[in-house]
Amino acid sequence: MTRHRNDLGERKHVRVEVQKSGFLIPAPDAPWIECRVHDVSDTGVCLEVGAMAVPKMFGLSFTAGGEVMRVCALIWRRGELVGARFVTAKELRQGQAPNEPDPKP
């Protein structure tokens, strides 16, 4: 039986399909790199990044002007797609390291 994309299955949060441009920020002073935001949930995001190397922790701007930004931790990679969770302000204040990426998607 085929499961519909919006069926949560074992997921805890609903994903909203976005299919819009975003900007990955690999480091504070680094140039922004355009990427494609596939979907977003309350806790994370799926991005299309091509062959670009993605650091364990990075910034993501949903707008070209940086009005909507989040800090993300890389969780998995499958070819040109990456999944990341949003890092909370509490985690940033406490200096907690992001989870290690899942080596086997």
Buried (B, 14 or more C-beta within 10 A) or exposed (E): EEEEEEEEEEEEEEBEEBEEEBBBBBEEEEEBBEBBBBBBBEEBBBBBBEEBEBBBBBBBBBEEEEEEBBBBBBBBBEEEBBBBBBBEEEBEEEEEEBBEBEEEE
